[in-house]
Amino acid sequence: VAALELETALRRAMERREFELHYQPIVSLSDGRVMGFESLLRWRHPERGLLLPESFLALAEDTGLITPIGWWALEEAARQVRLWRHVAPRRGLFVTVNLSGTQLSQPDLIEQLAGVLERTGIPPGALRLELTETVVMEHAEATMRTLQRLRELEVPLMIDDFGMGYSSLSYLHRFAADTLKIDGSFIGGIGPDGENSEIVRTIVALADELGMDVVAEGVETPEQFRMVRILGCRSAQGFHLAQPIPGPETLETLEREWELA
């Protein structure tokens, strides 16, 4: 009964425009400035308040509602990055959007994405697509053909939660993603004597060999912020830097510069 009620509420949420995006800054570890933002879906439920994706995303996948929700989120994020680039035209700011396995398998994915770029007028590099290792590897050969078509649109690709899935290194090389995002569970254990420090260092070295950038996710303390820079990560995001915030509040964040120890 609860699942049926949630599904009904999800369908109404699209009609009533109850979904919104919050944005978490991604900070450069070379100068402490905002490079871009990750867009994160939220549902402002009329009775339960602001809901995080964990409470409804699985059902959205099961019911197929993830497709219209995902396309709404992608276009909304594209319109937001267009505003950032208007306010700070020389910064080259970008927004990242998570792409679900269901969206990735849509036959009109490329056409839909091209339509978003055309309607919003943003360059392809302003929009970056995040895919988890699991999504990428579930149907590796078919996914690779789709990702190749995405690359022809010049939209950068990011592998999210890297290290938590089961990536084949040979496939990783063939996917030719632009960025690896190191999962926050690895960042939580780094330190001068932390075993995860070597894992992070190894991922950074792998990315260097493949010509990829590296983002450290889940940076929650000043020590972690200091260590990811020492270990060679190019950029970082996490609660130590900023929590996800609504679009209008991000304009103030553009002016911030984080002190690099």
C-alpha positions in Angstrom: 0.0 0.0 0.0 2.8 2.4 0.9 4.5 1.7 -2.4 1.3 2.3 -4.4 0.7 5.6 -2.5 4.3 6.7 -3.2 3.9 5.9 -6.9 0.7 7.9 -7.1 2.4 10.8 -5.3 5.4 10.5 -7.7 3.2 10.9 -10.7 1.5 13.9 -9.2 4.8 15.4 -8.3 5.7 15.7 -12.0 2.4 17.4 -12.7 2.7 19.7 -9.7 6.4 20.5 -10.3 7.4 19.4 -6.8 10.9 18.3 -7.9 13.8 20.6 -7.6 17.6 20.5 -8.0 20.2 21.4 -5.4 23.8 22.0 -6.3 27.0 21.1 -4.6 30.2 23.0 -5.5 33.1 21.2 -7.0 36.2 23.1 -5.9 39.6 23.3 -7.7 42.5 22.2 -5.6 44.9 24.4 -7.6 43.3 27.8 -6.7 40.4 27.1 -4.3 37.7 28.4 -6.7 34.4 26.8 -7.8 34.9 24.9 -11.1 31.3 23.7 -11.3 28.5 22.0 -9.4 26.9 18.6 -9.2 23.2 18.7 -9.5 21.3 16.6 -7.0 17.6 15.8 -7.2 15.2 16.7 -4.4 11.5 16.2 -4.0 9.6 18.8 -2.0 6.8 16.5 -0.8 3.7 18.5 0.3 3.4 16.4 3.5 6.8 14.9 4.2 8.9 17.9 3.4 12.2 17.7 1.4 13.0 14.2 0.4 16.4 12.8 -0.7 16.6 10.5 -3.7 17.2 7.4 -1.5 13.5 7.5 -0.5 12.0 7.5 -4.0 14.5 6.9 -6.7 14.3 3.1 -6.7 10.6 3.2 -7.2 11.0 5.8 -10.0 13.3 3.3 -11.7 10.9 0.4 -11.3 7.9 2.4 -12.6 9.8 4.0 -15.5 9.1 7.5 -14.0 12.9 8.0 -13.8 12.9 8.8 -17.6 10.7 12.0 -17.5 12.2 13.0 -14.1 15.7 12.5 -15.5 15.0 14.6 -18.6 13.4 17.3 -16.5 16.5 17.4 -14.2 18.9 17.5 -17.2 17.2 20.4 -18.8 16.8 22.3 -15.5 20.5 21.8 -14.8 21.4 23.1 -18.3 19.4 26.2 -17.8 21.1 26.8 -14.4 24.6 26.5 -15.9 23.6 28.9 -18.6 22.8 31.5 -15.8 26.2 30.8 -14.1 28.1 31.3 -17.3 26.2 34.6 -18.0 27.2 35.9 -14.5 30.8 34.7 -14.7 31.5 34.3 -18.4 35.2 33.7 -18.1 35.1 30.9 -15.6 34.1 28.1 -17.8 31.7 26.7 -15.2 30.0 23.4 -15.7 27.2 21.3 -14.1 27.2 17.5 -13.7 24.0 15.5 -14.1 23.6 11.8 -13.0 22.4 9.6 -15.9 20.4 6.5 -14.8 20.7 3.1 -16.5 17.2 3.5 -17.8 18.0 6.8 -19.5 21.2 5.4 -20.9 19.3 2.6 -22.6 16.7 5.0 -24.2 17.0 4.7 -28.0 16.5 8.5 -28.4 19.1 9.5 -25.8 21.4 11.3 -28.2 18.6 13.2 -29.9 17.1 14.2 -26.5 20.5 15.4 -25.3 21.2 17.3 -28.5 17.8 18.9 -28.1 18.6 20.1 -24.6 21.8 21.7 -25.8 20.1 23.4 -28.6 17.2 24.7 -26.5 19.4 26.1 -23.8 22.2 27.3 -26.0 25.0 26.0 -23.8 28.2 24.5 -25.2 28.6 20.8 -24.7 31.4 21.2 -22.2 29.1 23.1 -19.8 27.2 19.9 -19.2 28.8 16.7 -17.9 27.2 13.4 -17.5 27.9 11.1 -14.5 27.4 7.4 -14.7 28.2 4.9 -11.9 30.5 2.0 -12.6 27.6 -0.4 -12.2 25.5 1.3 -14.8 28.5 1.4 -17.2 29.4 -2.3 -16.8 25.9 -3.9 -16.7 25.8 -3.9 -20.5 29.3 -3.0 -21.3 29.4 -3.5 -25.1 26.0 -1.7 -25.7 26.9 1.0 -23.3 30.2 1.6 -25.1 28.4 2.2 -28.4 26.1 4.7 -26.7 29.0 6.5 -24.9 30.8 6.8 -28.2 27.9 8.6 -29.7 27.8 10.8 -26.6 31.4 11.7 -27.2 30.6 12.7 -30.7 28.4 15.4 -29.1 31.5 16.5 -27.2 29.7 16.1 -23.8 32.3 15.1 -21.1 31.7 11.8 -19.3 32.4 11.1 -15.6 32.6 7.7 -13.8 30.9 8.2 -10.4 31.6 6.3 -7.2 34.8 4.9 -8.7 36.2 2.0 -6.8 32.9 0.7 -5.5 31.8 -1.2 -8.6 33.5 -3.8 -10.8 35.1 -1.9 -13.6 37.3 -3.8 -16.0 40.4 -1.8 -16.6 40.3 -2.7 -20.3 36.8 -1.4 -20.5 37.7 1.7 -18.5 40.3 2.5 -21.1 37.9 1.9 -24.0 35.2 4.1 -22.5 37.5 7.0 -22.5 35.7 8.9 -19.8 37.0 12.3 -19.0 36.9 12.2 -15.2 36.9 9.7 -12.3 35.1 10.6 -9.1 36.6 8.7 -6.2 33.9 7.4 -3.9 33.6 9.1 -0.5 34.1 5.8 1.4 37.7 5.9 0.3 38.2 9.6 1.2 36.8 8.9 4.7 39.8 6.7 5.6 42.7 8.8 4.3 45.4 10.4 6.5 49.1 10.1 7.1 48.7 6.5 8.2 45.4 5.7 6.6 45.3 2.6 4.3 42.9 4.4 1.9 45.6 6.9 1.1 47.4 4.4 -1.1 44.1 3.5 -2.8 43.4 7.1 -3.6 47.0 7.6 -4.8 46.7 4.5 -7.0 43.4 5.8 -8.6 45.0 9.2 -9.2 48.0 7.5 -10.9 45.6 5.4 -13.0 43.7 8.5 -14.1 46.9 10.2 -15.0 47.9 7.3 -17.2 44.5 7.4 -19.0 44.5 11.2 -19.3 41.6 11.7 -16.9 40.8 14.2 -14.2 40.0 13.1 -10.7 37.4 14.5 -8.3 37.4 13.5 -4.6 33.9 13.1 -3.3 32.7 13.2 0.3 35.4 15.5 1.7 34.0 16.2 5.2 37.0 17.4 7.3 39.9 19.9 6.9 42.3 17.0 7.1 40.6 15.2 4.3 40.6 18.4 2.2 44.4 18.8 2.8 45.1 15.1 2.1 43.3 14.8 -1.2 45.3 17.8 -2.5 48.6 16.1 -1.3 47.5 12.9 -3.0 47.1 14.6 -6.4 43.3 15.0 -6.8 42.5 18.0 -9.1 39.2 18.9 -7.4 37.0 18.0 -4.5 33.4 18.3 -3.2 31.8 17.5 0.1 30.2 18.9 3.3 33.5 20.4 4.5 33.3 22.7 1.4 29.6 23.2 1.1 26.3 21.3 1.3 24.0 21.1 -1.7 22.1 24.3 -2.0 19.1 25.5 -4.2 20.0 27.2 -7.4 19.4 30.9 -6.4 21.9 30.5 -3.5 24.7 29.3 -5.8 25.4 32.7 -7.1 26.9 33.7 -3.8 29.0 30.6 -3.8 30.6 31.6 -7.1 32.4 34.4 -5.2 33.9 32.2 -2.6 37.5 30.9 -2.6 38.5 28.1 -0.3 41.9 28.4 1.5 44.3 25.7 0.4 46.6 24.5 3.2 
